Amino acid sequence: MKLEEANETTDRADEGHGARPVACVLLGAAEFPRPSTLMKAIKRRLPGFVDACPDHSEDGPALIGRIDGKHCVVAFCDERDALDPDASCIASAWWWQDAWESLERSRAYALVSIVDADEPWRCWSILSQLTAAVVETAPAIGVLWEPADAVWPADEFRAEVDDAGEQLPVRMLVSVKLGPDEGPSRDGFPMLYGLTWGLSAFNLMEIELRCFDGKPLEMVGILLDMASYLIKHGPVIGDGHTVGHDGDHKKFMVRHEPSTIAPGRMVHRLYLAATQVS
């Protein structure tokens, strides 16, 4: 059974805002760590984590734990072909050009989930640390972060979580879908569109930018900066507000509008308001 069949798609999970707290670690071999080994790695990251089934700590390729009153599950599956090569998370992984060539080597996977999640920030913090612990103790190739519909190289995901410390690794939790947009090009660069994917997991509207006249990484930086601000401060950017940095950065007017890329969603739509040049 493929992951697309075992799990609902991110689109459906997001319909009522928020998303299911599920991540998947794809493994290059069906070699699962002993639960006690995994538990030690988790406890280094989450000191309050306890084994919810201590009497069965070495029974089977699974671990059930609890932290902050939340039940967490890591379940290993000895099964190949977990992902479809045409999956949207593969097709849109512009940051990992050989994603499918790497992930098609997977021979097993681990599902990491929180059963009774509530407050989003803490939920995703716990899930990211649990996922990094699996990467640390298993022959991991990549990580599928379901709420962001994104795949990442396993080592990169773990490094980003470690670098974030007690903060959230936003770049792993919110992806940016991008592509060429309609409109004239400038200096050989096509106009671009960008849409964040993953903010709905924090009960926030996604961010959309159309006809961006610049380089892809500049647009990604603008969208992720705003995403980080929203995650930290909540839904404080209102319709008609202006966002941007001082210096040589573009400023944008924000409108709360239906998405032109993802039908049925309300988004923070950005319109270029001004460009400052030092």
LINDA-V638329 format. One line per field, one symbol per residue. ss: DSSP state (2 for helix, 1 for strand, 0 for the rest). phi: phi as a letter, one per 40 degrees, with the letter a starting at -180 (. if undefined). A space follows every 50 residues. Layout:
ss=???
phi=???
This chain:
ss=00222200022220000000011111100000002222222222200001 10022200000111111001111111100000000002222000000022 22200001111111000002222222222222222220011111122201 11122222222222000002222011111100000100100111111022 22000111111100022222222222222222200000000110000001 1111111100000001111111111000
phi=.cccccbcccdcccdcggaccbbbbcbcacbbccdccccccccccbdccb ccbccbcbcgcaabbaafgbcbbbbcbcacfcbcccdccccccccbcbdc dcccccbaabcbabcbcbccdcdcccccccccccdcbbccbabccdccfb bbddccccccccccgccccdcccbcbcaacbchccbfgcccbbaacahcc cbgbccbbbbfcbicdcccdccccccccccccbgcbcccgcbbibchcbc bbcbbcbcccbbdgbcbcccbcbabbbc
